[in-house]
Amino acid sequence: MPGIRIFPTNAPKDVKGNFIIYYRKSTEWQKDLSGFVKNQSINYIINVMGESYEEMYNMREAVEGLLRDMISAYIGENDEILVNDVELNNIGEIHEFHLGLYRGIVDFVVFI
């Protein structure tokens, strides 16, 4: 999303405007009878922060669209990781009064 700042785990204290924060909530390695296999399921949380409800909503919808488009796509620096599936667990919205921002929350799992 051009022009939208994206931060891992948290945003700097003085950030204003629209931005996105993401973090990895958990990783689960798959196993078979011979031990661990290459496949993983990785749970992420994305927080979409908007100055208005409409801005947050539009950014959140764009994030959801990107996630849907990831299914069966190759990702990574060299397109070496196949995304087998994406599961949207929970979508939420709240107003952060102390920040004066609207927060869209996207909780999802990527299966690789």
Order of alpha helices (4+ residues) and beta strands (2+ residues): beta-beta-beta-alpha-beta-beta-beta-beta
